[in-house]
Amino acid sequence: MKTLFDSILLNRLQMESNSSEVTLDCTVFERGNQYETEIVLSGNSMNQLLSELACRDIELDFEQNCDEIMLPDGTTVYHMNLDSGRPIFLPLYVMPEKLRLLRA
């Protein structure tokens, strides 16, 4: 169960032109522990997250801060560092319910 005190620090965002999923590299602070993880969000969940960020007066500038990497197969990978400037901390309970945490 996600509690009021659990939080997440967003570090990096990555998405591919041929995929509807977005990968967030982040640090999760949960029940007094912290761990690095990747969160995989669907396009709809990413839109919910962007709305939550906008409500908190945090705007991600994809045009200025997003790096594009062209792969030989024509796929474009978009990568954005979120750990420069003001850290983006969110309560863990605002993350969409249906997400996949990837950690070892």
Secondary structure, 3 states (H helix, E strand, C coil): CCCCCCEEEEEEEEEECCCCCEEEEEEEEECCEEEEEEEEECHHHHHHHHHHHHHCCCCCCHHHHEEEEECCCCCEEEEEECCCCCCEEEEHHHCCCCCEEECC
